[in-house]
Amino acid sequence: MDRGYEKLFIGGEWVRPSTDRVITPVNPSTGVSLGSVPEAVEQDVDAAVAAARRAFDEPGGWATWEPARRADVMEAFATELEARAGNIAQAVSSQNGMPISTSRQLEGGLPASVLRYYAGLAREIPFSEVRSGFFGGSVEVRKVPVGVVAAIVPWNFPQVLSAFKIAPAMAAGCTVVFKPSPETVLDAFLVAEAAEVAGVPAGVINIVPGGREAGAHLVSHPQVDKVAFTGSTAAGRAIAEVCGRLLRPVTLELGGKSAAIILEDADLDPAKLGQELMISTLVNNGQTCFLSTRILAPRSRYAEFVDLFTDFARSLPVGNALDESTLVGPMATPQQRDRVESYIAKGRSEGARLTTGGGRPAGLDQGWFVEPTVFADVDNRSVIAQEEIFGPVLCVLPYDGVDEAVRIANDSDFGLAGTVWTSDPERGAAVARRVRTGTIGVNRYLPDLAAPFGGVKASGLGSELGPEGLEAYLQFQSVYL
């Protein structure tokens, strides 16, 4: 894939950027350039925010539309995304190394479903309620859109994570300035094309690909009413500081270091649970915030589970992201590979036992590949057990008794996700409820559109998805009648 763009999508039109700066995404499987797009700078961000502001504030604008009318546009938008799903999946895999089999299901297929889900909520939920007043009379309680939303997403799931923000914002009546990561920009332009053909009103969606400077300018822009961000905890803290000073609402979905608690009665036969294990521990080459990368195994069966995860990781085909047989592709950038390799070196120096991987796969000299890696005999206080590695690296820790397993699971700065594995689902659910985390699965893990997804502690603020994800883009107005 080699495609270039020369204009930005702002205010419903393709407009020339204010500078000649460009972003040149690179295929992490090959190291070859994929084309170029204009880089948005502060002046372009200003233009995008102004367009979003007009679309929100003008009489008869998007915020004033009946929810069902907004839903019609969202469904048309979903249809256009579906028509481009194959191209979007290929663009994502070509830019960030996500295996095409995964990208086709998630990046190509899921955003349209998210739009349709929130279009359905927009048709169903009441945006106004009249109740009896405590002091007599009546009160109308209205749910009104918060305003102009700055939506900022990382490179690992660029389309899914943007849909998590754009869809509920549109349903609420908000307008959006969307900043994709510089590593994944080509897919964002396909989204712009879909929005244009679908008839999304001018200024409702504006796209400004750029780096940290553009993102910082957008977050602090005086005409932005809310920020929705997915990314690192460090960046999330910086954004939270700005939003706190400005008294600006913010939703932050940040990092994780989730635990998989394997109970003594668990049957983790990869022949039966291979897909569930992959999604829960190593999906998208380990570059996923919710992965259960701390495997807590009962000491009575510890050697067995170390061998199981070692064999499982060793069995995964590693290769070009566009190869249909690939289950583990490259790291998204050379810097990310360096980061992962530095953690592997740290694990070795801390005394953990490397059971498989730890290097670069043979025969893949181009691109930024790391072998799926498993460490055993890991202490939960070690760096590799406490810090998010964001690569195909698993740590297997022993425990004695369920109480200790829960204590270890909760002994983390993060609290985004987790899993419990058992032959007794009721017991698994009881253990899951003891883990301090925003989401957790029993014998599987996959965020569900109908339920809130978000973290506690250093994993973020607020939630996306479910009706709660729509509420995040609404505010209350009380009218005393």
N, C-alpha and C positions, 0 to 999 in steps of 0.2 A: 504494500500500500504506500503510495507516494502522492500526496495531495497537498496543495497549498491554498491558502485563502489570503485575500488582500484587504478585506474590510471587516469591521466589527458589526455585530447585530445589536443596535441600540435604538429604542423608540420605534420598533417595528420596521426599521429600515437597515440596509447595509450601508454603513457610513465609513468614510476613510478615517484611519486612526490619526491621532495628533502628531505622531512621530513615525520614523521609519524603523523603529525597533521591532524585532521579530522573535518569536519562540520557535525553536526547531526541535520537535520531539524526535527521540531516537528509539529504534527497536531494540529492546534489551536482550532479545534472543540473538541478534546479529551485530549490534553496534552500528547499524546503518541508519542514516537520517530518513525520516518519513515525510519530509516536506516542511512547510513553515506556515505560521499564522502571525498576524500582528499582535504585538504585546501592548496591552492596555496600560497606560500610565495615568497619573493623577487627573489630567484633563479629561481623559476618556471616562474615568470613573465618575467625575463630576457630571459629564453629559448623560451617563447612564442613570445616575441617581435623579437628575433633573427630569428625565423621561419617565422614570418610575413615579416620581412625585406628581407630575402632571396627570398621569394615568389614574393615580389614586385620588387626587384632589378635585379634578375637574367635574363640573356638574354633569351628571349622567355617566360618570366614569365607572370603572370596574367595581369599586367598593359599593356602588349604589345598585348594581345589578341584582335582580332576584337570584337567590342561590341556585335555583333550577336552571336559570339561563347560564350562569357560570358553569354549571355541571355539563351542559351541552357542549360548551367550548372545550372543557377538559376531556370529554369523551372523544371529540374530534381530534384533539391533540394526541390522545392515546392511540387512535387509529393510525395517525401519521407516524408515530414512533414505531408501531408494529410493522408498518411497511418498510421501515429502515432498520429493523432489528438485526438482520444479518450483517449489514454494514457497520452498525454501531458495535456489535460484538467483535468484529474483526478489528475495528479501530482501537478498541480498548485493549485487546490482547496484543496487538502490535505495539502499543505504547507502554503497557505496564507489565507484560509478561504473564498475565492471567491465562491459564490453559483455556483454549477456545471452547472446550466442552463445558467449562464452568461459565465462561463469559456469555455463551449463547443462552444459557438458562437464566442467568442473573442479570447481567448488564444489558443483554438484548431483550429479554422477555419480561423482567419484573417491573421496570418503570411504568409501562402502560397499565399493568395491574394496579400499581399504587395510585395512579391517576384515576382509574375507574373506581377504586375503593373510596377515595375521598370525594369523587363526584357523587357516589351513592350516599355518603354521609351528608353532603351538602343538601341533597334532596330530602333527607329524612329527619335531621335533627331540627328542633325549634331554635330559631335565633332570637326569639322574643317570648317573654312570659309575663303575664299580668298576675300579681298576687295581692292578697289583702295586706294593707299596711298595718303596722303595729299600732300606730296612733290614729287609725281610721283612714278612710279613703283607700286608694289602690296605688300600687307601684308597678310600673313596667320595667322589667329587667331585660336589657338588650345585650346581645353579644355582637360586638362590632369589630371589624378588622383592625389590627394594631397599626397597619400603615405600610411603609416601605421596608422591605426585608432585605438585609444583606445575607446572602447564602454562600458559604465558603466550604468547599469540599476538598479532600485529599485525592491522591492518585490511585489508591488501592481498589476502591469500588466507585468510580466517578459517577456512573449513571444511577446506580441504586441509591447512593447517598444524596445525590442532587434531587432525585424524585422524592426522597423522604422529606425534603424541605419545600420544594416547588409545589408539590401536589396539595398539601394541607394549606399552604399559604394562598394558593389560588382559590381553593374552596372557601377559605375564610373571607376572601375579598381583598387580600393584600396584593401588592405588586412587588416584583423581585428583581434585584440586581445579583446575578449569579457569577461568582468567580471560581472557575475551575483551576485545578493545579496546573502549573506549567508542564508537568510531565504528561498530562492527559488532556489535550485541548482539541484534537481533531474530532472526537466524538461529540464535544460540546457544540461544534458548528453544525453537525447533523441534527442535533436537537433544535438549534435555531431555525434550520430549514423546515423542520417538522412544525414548529410553532407558527412560522410564517404561512405555510400552506394550510394549516388547520384554522387560520383566522383568529389566532389569539390576538386580542386588541393591542394596538401599539403601546409600548411601554410597560405592559404587564410582565414581560420577561425580557431582560436585558443581560447580555453575556459579555463579561470583561476578563478575558484570560490574562493573567499577570502573575507576578511574583509577590514576595512579602511586602514590598513597598505599596503596591496597589491594594493588597489586602488590608494593610494597616490604615491606609487612607479611607478605604470603604468602611471599616469598622468604626472609625472616629468621625465619619462624615456627619455634619449637623442635621442633614435632612433624612438620615436613616432612623427608623423607629425601632427596629429589632435586629438582632444578629443571631443567625443560626450557623453553627460551626461544627465540623467534624475534623479531628486531627489530633496532634500530640497534646499531652497534658501540659507541656511547657508552653506551647502556643496558646492553649486554652486559658491558662492562668493569665497570660499577658492580655488576652482579649477580655477576660472577666474584669481585670483591673480597669480597663478603659470603660467598659460598660457600667461598672459600678460607679465610677466617677461621674458618668453622664446620666446615671439613673435610667439606663437603657436595658430593657429585657433581653436576655440572652439564653439560648439553648446550646449546651456544650456536650458533645459526645466525644469522649477522649479515649485514653489508652486503657489497656487491661493486662492482667496477668492471672488469668482465671485458672481455677483448679478443677481437675476431673477426679472425683472421689470414687474409687473402685471398691465396692463392698465385697466382703468375703465370698458371697454367693454369686458374684457376677460371672456371666458366660460371655466373654468378648471374642467369640469366634469371628475372625475377619471375613470368613466366607459368608457369614450372615450379616455382620455389622460393618462391613468395609466402608460403605458409603457414609454411614453415621459417624464412624471413627474419623474418616477423612474430613467431613464437614466440621466436626467438633475440634479437631486438633491441627490440621495442616492445610485446610482449603486455601486456595489462592497463594500457594507457595509459602504458607505461614505468615503472609502479610495481611493479617486480619485481626482486628482489635479484640474480638470476642473469643478467640481460640483458648481452649483448655490446654495450655502448654505445660502446666504443672500437673503431672500424673501422680496422684496419691494412691499407692498400692499397699494392701495389708501385708505386714511383714511375713505372715504365714504363707503367702503365695507370691512374695516379692520377686523371686528369681523367675517364676513363671511369667509374670506380667512384664518384667524387663525384657525377657526373650520375645514375648509377643509383640511389643512395640518396636523392638529392634528389627524383627523380621518384617513387620508391617512397613516401617519406614524404608527398609532396604528393598522392598518389593515394588516401590512406586516408580513408574517410568518417568525419567527426567529428560526434558528435551525442549525443542522449539515450541513456543506457546501456541503456534498455529497448527501443530501436528495433532491430529485427532486422538492419538494414543497417549499424549502427554498428560500426566497428572500433577507434575511439579515442574513449573517453568522457571525462568530466571528471576533474580531480584530486579526490581524496577529500575534501579540506577546503579552505577558503579559505587557511589557513596553508600548506598544501602547494602551492597555486598560487603564493602569494607566494614560497615557497622556490625553485620552479622558475624563476619569472620573474627572481629575483635572480641565479641562475646564468646565465641567458641574457644578462642585462646584463653580468655579469662576463666572459662569453666575448667579447662585443663589445669591452669595454674592454681585454681582453688582446690584441686584434688578430686573433682568429679571424674567418674569412670566413663570414658567414651566407648560406647558399644557399637556404633555404626556411624558412618559419615565423617564429618569434620573437615572435609576438603572440598576441592572442586571436581566435578565429575569428569571422568576420562572421555576424550573425544568431543568435548564441547568447549573448544578453545575460544570461539567467538561468543559474545554475550557474557552475562553476569550471573553465572550459575553457582549454586552452593548445594552440596549433597544434603539430602534429608539426614538429620543428625539426632542422635539420642544419647543423653547422659544419664547414667545411673549413679546411685550413692550420692545424691545431691542433698546438701543441707539447705533448709528453707531460708536460712539467713544469708546464703551466698548471693552474689550479684546475679548469677544466671537464673536464680529462683525468684528474685525480687524485681528485677527490671525487665521491661518489655523489650524483647529481642527483635520481633517483627520479621521473622524468617523461619525456615523449616527446622526448628530446633525444639526438641522436647526434653523435659527434665522429669525423671522418675524418682519420687521420694517415698520412703517407707513410713508406715505409721502403725501404731499399736492401739487398736480400739477406735470406735467411731468418734468418741469425744476428741481424741487427739487429731483425727482427720479433719474434723470441723474446725478445731483450733488452728491447724496449719492452713487450711483454706482461707480462714479469716485473717491470718497473719500476713497481710498485704496492704500496701497503700492503695491498691485498686479494688474495684468492686463492680465490674461490668457484667460478667457472665459466669458460667460454670456448668458442670454436669455431674450427675450421680449415676453410677452404673451398677445394676443389681438385677437379680431374678425376681425380686419382690417390689413391684412398682409402688405399692403403698408405703413400704418402708423407705424406698428411695425418695418419695415425695416428702416424707417426714424429715429426712436428713437434709433435703434441699432447702426446706423452710428455715433451717438453722444457719444457712450460709448467708453472710451479709453481702448481698450482691443485687444488682438491679434485675437481672434475668438469670434463669438457670433451667436446665433441661434434665429429664430423667430418661436415660438410655438413648438420648438424641439431643441435638441442639440445632435450632433454626429459628431466627426471629420471625414472628408471625405478624402479618399486617394488622390483625385485629387487636393486638395487645401492645401496651407501651414498651418501648425499648430505650433504655438509658441506664446510667450507672450511678453509683454512690462513691463517696470518698474521692480519690483523684481520678476517677473515671468519668466525672462530668456533673452537669447540672441539667435538670429537666429531662423530658422524654420525647421521643419521636414515635410515630405509628399509633394505631388505635385511635379511638375518639379523643384520647388525651393529647395525641399529636396535633389534632385540629385545634383543641383548646389553647395550645401554646401560641397560636396566631390570632387569638381573639382577646378582647378586653371587655369589661362590663361597663355599661352605662345605665344608671337608674334614673327613671323619669317618674317624678312624684305627681300622681294624678288626683 
